[in-house]
Amino acid sequence: MNATALLPLLRDLYSRNPEYRRLLPWELAQVLWSLGYTEDLENEGEISAASDVARQDWPEWWKAA
């Protein structure tokens, strides 16, 4: 899975549980896996890239939810 595919997953996770926005990439990998968002633990670099984008555009997609 790449950062583009992870972005919608992180947006959904952040909209449901905003407290996860402050987690580190390795923590997010475990959260995504344990909550069933992904089948395997994802690459921390890809999660970090997607998380950075999701955090930057937080106000835009939060209003739409």
mmCIF file of the N, C-alpha and C atoms, coordinates in Angstrom:
data_MODEL
# 
_entry.id   MODEL 
# 
loop_
_atom_site.group_PDB 
_atom_site.id 
_atom_site.type_symbol 
_atom_site.label_atom_id 
_atom_site.label_alt_id 
_atom_site.label_comp_id 
_atom_site.label_asym_id 
_atom_site.label_entity_id 
_atom_site.label_seq_id 
_atom_site.pdbx_PDB_ins_code 
_atom_site.Cartn_x 
_atom_site.Cartn_y 
_atom_site.Cartn_z 
_atom_site.occupancy 
_atom_site.B_iso_or_equiv 
_atom_site.pdbx_formal_charge 
_atom_site.auth_seq_id 
_atom_site.auth_comp_id 
_atom_site.auth_asym_id 
_atom_site.auth_atom_id 
_atom_site.pdbx_PDB_model_num 
ATOM 1   N N  . MET A 1 1  ? 0.854   -1.166 0.000  1.00 0.00 ? 1  MET A N  1 
ATOM 2   C CA . MET A 1 1  ? 0.000   0.000  0.000  1.00 0.00 ? 1  MET A CA 1 
ATOM 3   C C  . MET A 1 1  ? 0.905   1.236  0.000  1.00 0.00 ? 1  MET A C  1 
ATOM 4   N N  . ASN A 1 2  ? 0.527   2.247  -0.780 1.00 0.00 ? 2  ASN A N  1 
ATOM 5   C CA . ASN A 1 2  ? 1.337   3.459  -0.834 1.00 0.00 ? 2  ASN A CA 1 
ATOM 6   C C  . ASN A 1 2  ? 0.646   4.607  -0.091 1.00 0.00 ? 2  ASN A C  1 
ATOM 7   N N  . ALA A 1 3  ? 1.325   5.732  -0.015 1.00 0.00 ? 3  ALA A N  1 
ATOM 8   C CA . ALA A 1 3  ? 0.808   6.874  0.748  1.00 0.00 ? 3  ALA A CA 1 
ATOM 9   C C  . ALA A 1 3  ? -0.524  7.365  0.194  1.00 0.00 ? 3  ALA A C  1 
ATOM 10  N N  . THR A 1 4  ? -0.710  7.277  -1.122 1.00 0.00 ? 4  THR A N  1 
ATOM 11  C CA . THR A 1 4  ? -1.969  7.708  -1.733 1.00 0.00 ? 4  THR A CA 1 
ATOM 12  C C  . THR A 1 4  ? -3.125  6.834  -1.267 1.00 0.00 ? 4  THR A C  1 
ATOM 13  N N  . ALA A 1 5  ? -2.898  5.547  -1.156 1.00 0.00 ? 5  ALA A N  1 
ATOM 14  C CA . ALA A 1 5  ? -3.939  4.630  -0.692 1.00 0.00 ? 5  ALA A CA 1 
ATOM 15  C C  . ALA A 1 5  ? -4.184  4.772  0.815  1.00 0.00 ? 5  ALA A C  1 
ATOM 16  N N  . LEU A 1 6  ? -3.152  5.144  1.550  1.00 0.00 ? 6  LEU A N  1 
ATOM 17  C CA . LEU A 1 6  ? -3.284  5.305  3.000  1.00 0.00 ? 6  LEU A CA 1 
ATOM 18  C C  . LEU A 1 6  ? -4.017  6.594  3.388  1.00 0.00 ? 6  LEU A C  1 
ATOM 19  N N  . LEU A 1 7  ? -3.971  7.600  2.534  1.00 0.00 ? 7  LEU A N  1 
ATOM 20  C CA . LEU A 1 7  ? -4.557  8.892  2.869  1.00 0.00 ? 7  LEU A CA 1 
ATOM 21  C C  . LEU A 1 7  ? -6.035  8.793  3.229  1.00 0.00 ? 7  LEU A C  1 
ATOM 22  N N  . PRO A 1 8  ? -6.890  8.126  2.438  1.00 0.00 ? 8  PRO A N  1 
ATOM 23  C CA . PRO A 1 8  ? -8.300  8.017  2.843  1.00 0.00 ? 8  PRO A CA 1 
ATOM 24  C C  . PRO A 1 8  ? -8.488  7.248  4.156  1.00 0.00 ? 8  PRO A C  1 
ATOM 25  N N  . LEU A 1 9  ? -7.634  6.254  4.382  1.00 0.00 ? 9  LEU A N  1 
ATOM 26  C CA . LEU A 1 9  ? -7.728  5.493  5.629  1.00 0.00 ? 9  LEU A CA 1 
ATOM 27  C C  . LEU A 1 9  ? -7.406  6.377  6.833  1.00 0.00 ? 9  LEU A C  1 
ATOM 28  N N  . LEU A 1 10 ? -6.352  7.181  6.697  1.00 0.00 ? 10 LEU A N  1 
ATOM 29  C CA . LEU A 1 10 ? -5.977  8.064  7.802  1.00 0.00 ? 10 LEU A CA 1 
ATOM 30  C C  . LEU A 1 10 ? -7.014  9.164  8.011  1.00 0.00 ? 10 LEU A C  1 
ATOM 31  N N  . ARG A 1 11 ? -7.573  9.681  6.935  1.00 0.00 ? 11 ARG A N  1 
ATOM 32  C CA . ARG A 1 11 ? -8.629  10.694 7.084  1.00 0.00 ? 11 ARG A CA 1 
ATOM 33  C C  . ARG A 1 11 ? -9.816  10.116 7.844  1.00 0.00 ? 11 ARG A C  1 
ATOM 34  N N  . ASP A 1 12 ? -10.187 8.884  7.503  1.00 0.00 ? 12 ASP A N  1 
ATOM 35  C CA . ASP A 1 12 ? -11.292 8.237  8.207  1.00 0.00 ? 12 ASP A CA 1 
ATOM 36  C C  . ASP A 1 12 ? -10.945 8.012  9.673  1.00 0.00 ? 12 ASP A C  1 
ATOM 37  N N  . LEU A 1 13 ? -9.747  7.512  9.915  1.00 0.00 ? 13 LEU A N  1 
ATOM 38  C CA . LEU A 1 13 ? -9.306  7.274  11.295 1.00 0.00 ? 13 LEU A CA 1 
ATOM 39  C C  . LEU A 1 13 ? -9.287  8.570  12.092 1.00 0.00 ? 13 LEU A C  1 
ATOM 40  N N  . TYR A 1 14 ? -8.720  9.627  11.519 1.00 0.00 ? 14 TYR A N  1 
ATOM 41  C CA . TYR A 1 14 ? -8.619  10.907 12.218 1.00 0.00 ? 14 TYR A CA 1 
ATOM 42  C C  . TYR A 1 14 ? -9.999  11.531 12.446 1.00 0.00 ? 14 TYR A C  1 
ATOM 43  N N  . SER A 1 15 ? -10.931 11.332 11.519 1.00 0.00 ? 15 SER A N  1 
ATOM 44  C CA . SER A 1 15 ? -12.257 11.908 11.711 1.00 0.00 ? 15 SER A CA 1 
ATOM 45  C C  . SER A 1 15 ? -13.024 11.176 12.813 1.00 0.00 ? 15 SER A C  1 
ATOM 46  N N  . ARG A 1 16 ? -12.795 9.880  12.936 1.00 0.00 ? 16 ARG A N  1 
ATOM 47  C CA . ARG A 1 16 ? -13.471 9.100  13.984 1.00 0.00 ? 16 ARG A CA 1 
ATOM 48  C C  . ARG A 1 16 ? -12.781 9.237  15.342 1.00 0.00 ? 16 ARG A C  1 
ATOM 49  N N  . ASN A 1 17 ? -11.458 9.321  15.322 1.00 0.00 ? 17 ASN A N  1 
ATOM 50  C CA . ASN A 1 17 ? -10.662 9.365  16.552 1.00 0.00 ? 17 ASN A CA 1 
ATOM 51  C C  . ASN A 1 17 ? -9.564  10.414 16.415 1.00 0.00 ? 17 ASN A C  1 
ATOM 52  N N  . PRO A 1 18 ? -9.881  11.695 16.596 1.00 0.00 ? 18 PRO A N  1 
ATOM 53  C CA . PRO A 1 18 ? -8.873  12.753 16.404 1.00 0.00 ? 18 PRO A CA 1 
ATOM 54  C C  . PRO A 1 18 ? -7.647  12.618 17.309 1.00 0.00 ? 18 PRO A C  1 
ATOM 55  N N  . GLU A 1 19 ? -7.761  11.899 18.396 1.00 0.00 ? 19 GLU A N  1 
ATOM 56  C CA . GLU A 1 19 ? -6.615  11.746 19.296 1.00 0.00 ? 19 GLU A CA 1 
ATOM 57  C C  . GLU A 1 19 ? -5.471  10.975 18.639 1.00 0.00 ? 19 GLU A C  1 
ATOM 58  N N  . TYR A 1 20 ? -5.747  10.231 17.583 1.00 0.00 ? 20 TYR A N  1 
ATOM 59  C CA . TYR A 1 20 ? -4.706  9.483  16.886 1.00 0.00 ? 20 TYR A CA 1 
ATOM 60  C C  . TYR A 1 20 ? -3.838  10.368 16.001 1.00 0.00 ? 20 TYR A C  1 
ATOM 61  N N  . ARG A 1 21 ? -4.226  11.618 15.788 1.00 0.00 ? 21 ARG A N  1 
ATOM 62  C CA . ARG A 1 21 ? -3.458  12.520 14.928 1.00 0.00 ? 21 ARG A CA 1 
ATOM 63  C C  . ARG A 1 21 ? -2.044  12.750 15.447 1.00 0.00 ? 21 ARG A C  1 
ATOM 64  N N  . ARG A 1 22 ? -1.812  12.564 16.718 1.00 0.00 ? 22 ARG A N  1 
ATOM 65  C CA . ARG A 1 22 ? -0.489  12.841 17.301 1.00 0.00 ? 22 ARG A CA 1 
ATOM 66  C C  . ARG A 1 22 ? 0.407   11.607 17.394 1.00 0.00 ? 22 ARG A C  1 
ATOM 67  N N  . LEU A 1 23 ? -0.061  10.462 16.931 1.00 0.00 ? 23 LEU A N  1 
ATOM 68  C CA . LEU A 1 23 ? 0.738   9.240  17.016 1.00 0.00 ? 23 LEU A CA 1 
ATOM 69  C C  . LEU A 1 23 ? 1.889   9.260  16.018 1.00 0.00 ? 23 LEU A C  1 
ATOM 70  N N  . LEU A 1 24 ? 2.955   8.581  16.378 1.00 0.00 ? 24 LEU A N  1 
ATOM 71  C CA . LEU A 1 24 ? 4.106   8.410  15.495 1.00 0.00 ? 24 LEU A CA 1 
ATOM 72  C C  . LEU A 1 24 ? 3.778   7.355  14.439 1.00 0.00 ? 24 LEU A C  1 
ATOM 73  N N  . PRO A 1 25 ? 4.509   7.353  13.312 1.00 0.00 ? 25 PRO A N  1 
ATOM 74  C CA . PRO A 1 25 ? 4.204   6.393  12.243 1.00 0.00 ? 25 PRO A CA 1 
ATOM 75  C C  . PRO A 1 25 ? 4.173   4.929  12.694 1.00 0.00 ? 25 PRO A C  1 
ATOM 76  N N  . TRP A 1 26 ? 5.097   4.523  13.555 1.00 0.00 ? 26 TRP A N  1 
ATOM 77  C CA . TRP A 1 26 ? 5.084   3.124  13.985 1.00 0.00 ? 26 TRP A CA 1 
ATOM 78  C C  . TRP A 1 26 ? 3.856   2.825  14.848 1.00 0.00 ? 26 TRP A C  1 
ATOM 79  N N  . GLU A 1 27 ? 3.382   3.818  15.581 1.00 0.00 ? 27 GLU A N  1 
ATOM 80  C CA . GLU A 1 27 ? 2.170   3.631  16.372 1.00 0.00 ? 27 GLU A CA 1 
ATOM 81  C C  . GLU A 1 27 ? 0.941   3.586  15.464 1.00 0.00 ? 27 GLU A C  1 
ATOM 82  N N  . LEU A 1 28 ? 0.928   4.438  14.443 1.00 0.00 ? 28 LEU A N  1 
ATOM 83  C CA . LEU A 1 28 ? -0.178  4.424  13.492 1.00 0.00 ? 28 LEU A CA 1 
ATOM 84  C C  . LEU A 1 28 ? -0.255  3.106  12.736 1.00 0.00 ? 28 LEU A C  1 
ATOM 85  N N  . ALA A 1 29 ? 0.902   2.532  12.399 1.00 0.00 ? 29 ALA A N  1 
ATOM 86  C CA . ALA A 1 29 ? 0.914   1.237  11.707 1.00 0.00 ? 29 ALA A CA 1 
ATOM 87  C C  . ALA A 1 29 ? 0.186   0.197  12.538 1.00 0.00 ? 29 ALA A C  1 
ATOM 88  N N  . GLN A 1 30 ? 0.460   0.169  13.827 1.00 0.00 ? 30 GLN A N  1 
ATOM 89  C CA . GLN A 1 30 ? -0.192  -0.805 14.702 1.00 0.00 ? 30 GLN A CA 1 
ATOM 90  C C  . GLN A 1 30 ? -1.679  -0.508 14.875 1.00 0.00 ? 30 GLN A C  1 
ATOM 91  N N  . VAL A 1 31 ? -2.039  0.771  14.970 1.00 0.00 ? 31 VAL A N  1 
ATOM 92  C CA . VAL A 1 31 ? -3.450  1.143  15.113 1.00 0.00 ? 31 VAL A CA 1 
ATOM 93  C C  . VAL A 1 31 ? -4.227  0.765  13.859 1.00 0.00 ? 31 VAL A C  1 
ATOM 94  N N  . LEU A 1 32 ? -3.678  1.100  12.669 1.00 0.00 ? 32 LEU A N  1 
ATOM 95  C CA . LEU A 1 32 ? -4.355  0.759  11.419 1.00 0.00 ? 32 LEU A CA 1 
ATOM 96  C C  . LEU A 1 32 ? -4.566  -0.747 11.296 1.00 0.00 ? 32 LEU A C  1 
ATOM 97  N N  . TRP A 1 33 ? -3.561  -1.513 11.676 1.00 0.00 ? 33 TRP A N  1 
ATOM 98  C CA . TRP A 1 33 ? -3.676  -2.969 11.605 1.00 0.00 ? 33 TRP A CA 1 
ATOM 99  C C  . TRP A 1 33 ? -4.673  -3.500 12.638 1.00 0.00 ? 33 TRP A C  1 
ATOM 100 N N  . SER A 1 34 ? -4.566  -3.035 13.873 1.00 0.00 ? 34 SER A N  1 
ATOM 101 C CA . SER A 1 34 ? -5.421  -3.582 14.934 1.00 0.00 ? 34 SER A CA 1 
ATOM 102 C C  . SER A 1 34 ? -6.895  -3.205 14.761 1.00 0.00 ? 34 SER A C  1 
ATOM 103 N N  . LEU A 1 35 ? -7.168  -2.053 14.131 1.00 0.00 ? 35 LEU A N  1 
ATOM 104 C CA . LEU A 1 35 ? -8.553  -1.639 13.897 1.00 0.00 ? 35 LEU A CA 1 
ATOM 105 C C  . LEU A 1 35 ? -9.111  -2.179 12.580 1.00 0.00 ? 35 LEU A C  1 
ATOM 106 N N  . GLY A 1 36 ? -8.298  -2.931 11.842 1.00 0.00 ? 36 GLY A N  1 
ATOM 107 C CA . GLY A 1 36 ? -8.767  -3.559 10.614 1.00 0.00 ? 36 GLY A CA 1 
ATOM 108 C C  . GLY A 1 36 ? -8.734  -2.672 9.386  1.00 0.00 ? 36 GLY A C  1 
ATOM 109 N N  . TYR A 1 37 ? -8.032  -1.561 9.427  1.00 0.00 ? 37 TYR A N  1 
ATOM 110 C CA . TYR A 1 37 ? -7.922  -0.703 8.252  1.00 0.00 ? 37 TYR A CA 1 
ATOM 111 C C  . TYR A 1 37 ? -7.017  -1.337 7.199  1.00 0.00 ? 37 TYR A C  1 
ATOM 112 N N  . THR A 1 38 ? -6.029  -2.111 7.609  1.00 0.00 ? 38 THR A N  1 
ATOM 113 C CA . THR A 1 38 ? -5.118  -2.796 6.696  1.00 0.00 ? 38 THR A CA 1 
ATOM 114 C C  . THR A 1 38 ? -4.945  -4.238 7.148  1.00 0.00 ? 38 THR A C  1 
ATOM 115 N N  . GLU A 1 39 ? -4.542  -5.094 6.210  1.00 0.00 ? 39 GLU A N  1 
ATOM 116 C CA . GLU A 1 39 ? -4.362  -6.506 6.533  1.00 0.00 ? 39 GLU A CA 1 
ATOM 117 C C  . GLU A 1 39 ? -2.987  -6.793 7.138  1.00 0.00 ? 39 GLU A C  1 
ATOM 118 N N  . ASP A 1 40 ? -2.010  -5.969 6.825  1.00 0.00 ? 40 ASP A N  1 
ATOM 119 C CA . ASP A 1 40 ? -0.646  -6.140 7.329  1.00 0.00 ? 40 ASP A CA 1 
ATOM 120 C C  . ASP A 1 40 ? -0.169  -4.826 7.918  1.00 0.00 ? 40 ASP A C  1 
ATOM 121 N N  . LEU A 1 41 ? 0.909   -4.896 8.684  1.00 0.00 ? 41 LEU A N  1 
ATOM 122 C CA . LEU A 1 41 ? 1.533   -3.662 9.164  1.00 0.00 ? 41 LEU A CA 1 
ATOM 123 C C  . LEU A 1 41 ? 2.155   -2.951 7.971  1.00 0.00 ? 41 LEU A C  1 
ATOM 124 N N  . GLU A 1 42 ? 1.859   -1.694 7.832  1.00 0.00 ? 42 GLU A N  1 
ATOM 125 C CA . GLU A 1 42 ? 2.322   -0.928 6.673  1.00 0.00 ? 42 GLU A CA 1 
ATOM 126 C C  . GLU A 1 42 ? 3.692   -0.309 6.924  1.00 0.00 ? 42 GLU A C  1 
ATOM 127 N N  . ASN A 1 43 ? 4.330   0.121  5.851  1.00 0.00 ? 43 ASN A N  1 
ATOM 128 C CA . ASN A 1 43 ? 5.636   0.767  5.879  1.00 0.00 ? 43 ASN A CA 1 
ATOM 129 C C  . ASN A 1 43 ? 5.522   2.103  6.614  1.00 0.00 ? 43 ASN A C  1 
ATOM 130 N N  . GLU A 1 44 ? 6.381   2.322  7.580  1.00 0.00 ? 44 GLU A N  1 
ATOM 131 C CA . GLU A 1 44 ? 6.329   3.553  8.379  1.00 0.00 ? 44 GLU A CA 1 
ATOM 132 C C  . GLU A 1 44 ? 6.564   4.804  7.531  1.00 0.00 ? 44 GLU A C  1 
ATOM 133 N N  . GLY A 1 45 ? 7.401   4.705  6.512  1.00 0.00 ? 45 GLY A N  1 
ATOM 134 C CA . GLY A 1 45 ? 7.662   5.845  5.636  1.00 0.00 ? 45 GLY A CA 1 
ATOM 135 C C  . GLY A 1 45 ? 6.422   6.264  4.873  1.00 0.00 ? 45 GLY A C  1 
ATOM 136 N N  . GLU A 1 46 ? 5.673   5.293  4.376  1.00 0.00 ? 46 GLU A N  1 
ATOM 137 C CA . GLU A 1 46 ? 4.434   5.593  3.657  1.00 0.00 ? 46 GLU A CA 1 
ATOM 138 C C  . GLU A 1 46 ? 3.392   6.177  4.613  1.00 0.00 ? 46 GLU A C  1 
ATOM 139 N N  . ILE A 1 47 ? 3.309   5.629  5.805  1.00 0.00 ? 47 ILE A N  1 
ATOM 140 C CA . ILE A 1 47 ? 2.361   6.147  6.794  1.00 0.00 ? 47 ILE A CA 1 
ATOM 141 C C  . ILE A 1 47 ? 2.731   7.567  7.183  1.00 0.00 ? 47 ILE A C  1 
ATOM 142 N N  . SER A 1 48 ? 4.011   7.824  7.340  1.00 0.00 ? 48 SER A N  1 
ATOM 143 C CA . SER A 1 48 ? 4.465   9.157  7.699  1.00 0.00 ? 48 SER A CA 1 
ATOM 144 C C  . SER A 1 48 ? 4.093   10.173 6.622  1.00 0.00 ? 48 SER A C  1 
ATOM 145 N N  . ALA A 1 49 ? 4.305   9.815  5.357  1.00 0.00 ? 49 ALA A N  1 
ATOM 146 C CA . ALA A 1 49 ? 3.978   10.721 4.253  1.00 0.00 ? 49 ALA A CA 1 
ATOM 147 C C  . ALA A 1 49 ? 2.475   10.986 4.187  1.00 0.00 ? 49 ALA A C  1 
ATOM 148 N N  . ALA A 1 50 ? 1.677   9.949  4.291  1.00 0.00 ? 50 ALA A N  1 
ATOM 149 C CA . ALA A 1 50 ? 0.221   10.120 4.241  1.00 0.00 ? 50 ALA A CA 1 
ATOM 150 C C  . ALA A 1 50 ? -0.287  10.889 5.455  1.00 0.00 ? 50 ALA A C  1 
ATOM 151 N N  . SER A 1 51 ? 0.293   10.639 6.596  1.00 0.00 ? 51 SER A N  1 
ATOM 152 C CA . SER A 1 51 ? -0.116  11.325 7.819  1.00 0.00 ? 51 SER A CA 1 
ATOM 153 C C  . SER A 1 51 ? 0.183   12.819 7.738  1.00 0.00 ? 51 SER A C  1 
ATOM 154 N N  . ASP A 1 52 ? 1.340   13.168 7.175  1.00 0.00 ? 52 ASP A N  1 
ATOM 155 C CA . ASP A 1 52 ? 1.683   14.581 7.014  1.00 0.00 ? 52 ASP A CA 1 
ATOM 156 C C  . ASP A 1 52 ? 0.661   15.297 6.140  1.00 0.00 ? 52 ASP A C  1 
ATOM 157 N N  . VAL A 1 53 ? 0.261   14.662 5.050  1.00 0.00 ? 53 VAL A N  1 
ATOM 158 C CA . VAL A 1 53 ? -0.738  15.266 4.159  1.00 0.00 ? 53 VAL A CA 1 
ATOM 159 C C  . VAL A 1 53 ? -2.083  15.364 4.871  1.00 0.00 ? 53 VAL A C  1 
ATOM 160 N N  . ALA A 1 54 ? -2.482  14.306 5.552  1.00 0.00 ? 54 ALA A N  1 
ATOM 161 C CA . ALA A 1 54 ? -3.778  14.307 6.241  1.00 0.00 ? 54 ALA A CA 1 
ATOM 162 C C  . ALA A 1 54 ? -3.824  15.368 7.333  1.00 0.00 ? 54 ALA A C  1 
ATOM 163 N N  . ARG A 1 55 ? -2.720  15.581 8.016  1.00 0.00 ? 55 ARG A N  1 
ATOM 164 C CA . ARG A 1 55 ? -2.690  16.611 9.056  1.00 0.00 ? 55 ARG A CA 1 
ATOM 165 C C  . ARG A 1 55 ? -2.750  18.008 8.467  1.00 0.00 ? 55 ARG A C  1 
ATOM 166 N N  . GLN A 1 56 ? -2.120  18.211 7.306  1.00 0.00 ? 56 GLN A N  1 
ATOM 167 C CA . GLN A 1 56 ? -2.107  19.533 6.679  1.00 0.00 ? 56 GLN A CA 1 
ATOM 168 C C  . GLN A 1 56 ? -3.478  19.933 6.164  1.00 0.00 ? 56 GLN A C  1 
ATOM 169 N N  . ASP A 1 57 ? -4.229  18.976 5.632  1.00 0.00 ? 57 ASP A N  1 
ATOM 170 C CA . ASP A 1 57 ? -5.537  19.334 5.087  1.00 0.00 ? 57 ASP A CA 1 
ATOM 171 C C  . ASP A 1 57 ? -6.679  19.008 6.046  1.00 0.00 ? 57 ASP A C  1 
ATOM 172 N N  . TRP A 1 58 ? -6.380  18.851 7.312  1.00 0.00 ? 58 TRP A N  1 
ATOM 173 C CA . TRP A 1 58 ? -7.384  18.528 8.325  1.00 0.00 ? 58 TRP A CA 1 
ATOM 174 C C  . TRP A 1 58 ? -8.594  19.457 8.307  1.00 0.00 ? 58 TRP A C  1 
ATOM 175 N N  . PRO A 1 59 ? -8.445  20.785 8.305  1.00 0.00 ? 59 PRO A N  1 
ATOM 176 C CA . PRO A 1 59 ? -9.632  21.650 8.339  1.00 0.00 ? 59 PRO A CA 1 
ATOM 177 C C  . PRO A 1 59 ? -10.546 21.467 7.126  1.00 0.00 ? 59 PRO A C  1 
ATOM 178 N N  . GLU A 1 60 ? -9.982  21.186 5.963  1.00 0.00 ? 60 GLU A N  1 
ATOM 179 C CA . GLU A 1 60 ? -10.792 21.039 4.753  1.00 0.00 ? 60 GLU A CA 1 
ATOM 180 C C  . GLU A 1 60 ? -11.705 19.836 4.808  1.00 0.00 ? 60 GLU A C  1 
ATOM 181 N N  . TRP A 1 61 ? -11.182 18.670 5.172  1.00 0.00 ? 61 TRP A N  1 
ATOM 182 C CA . TRP A 1 61 ? -12.036 17.483 5.149  1.00 0.00 ? 61 TRP A CA 1 
ATOM 183 C C  . TRP A 1 61 ? -12.800 17.305 6.447  1.00 0.00 ? 61 TRP A C  1 
ATOM 184 N N  . TRP A 1 62 ? -12.414 17.957 7.505  1.00 0.00 ? 62 TRP A N  1 
ATOM 185 C CA . TRP A 1 62 ? -13.168 17.868 8.748  1.00 0.00 ? 62 TRP A CA 1 
ATOM 186 C C  . TRP A 1 62 ? -14.533 18.522 8.584  1.00 0.00 ? 62 TRP A C  1 
ATOM 187 N N  . LYS A 1 63 ? -14.580 19.658 7.866  1.00 0.00 ? 63 LYS A N  1 
ATOM 188 C CA . LYS A 1 63 ? -15.846 20.362 7.644  1.00 0.00 ? 63 LYS A CA 1 
ATOM 189 C C  . LYS A 1 63 ? -16.810 19.513 6.827  1.00 0.00 ? 63 LYS A C  1 
ATOM 190 N N  . ALA A 1 64 ? -16.283 18.724 5.893  1.00 0.00 ? 64 ALA A N  1 
ATOM 191 C CA . ALA A 1 64 ? -17.134 17.910 5.025  1.00 0.00 ? 64 ALA A CA 1 
ATOM 192 C C  . ALA A 1 64 ? -17.703 16.698 5.742  1.00 0.00 ? 64 ALA A C  1 
ATOM 193 N N  . ALA A 1 65 ? -17.086 16.262 6.807  1.00 0.00 ? 65 ALA A N  1 
ATOM 194 C CA . ALA A 1 65 ? -17.519 15.035 7.500  1.00 0.00 ? 65 ALA A CA 1 
ATOM 195 C C  . ALA A 1 65 ? -18.749 15.232 8.340  1.00 0.00 ? 65 ALA A C  1 
# 
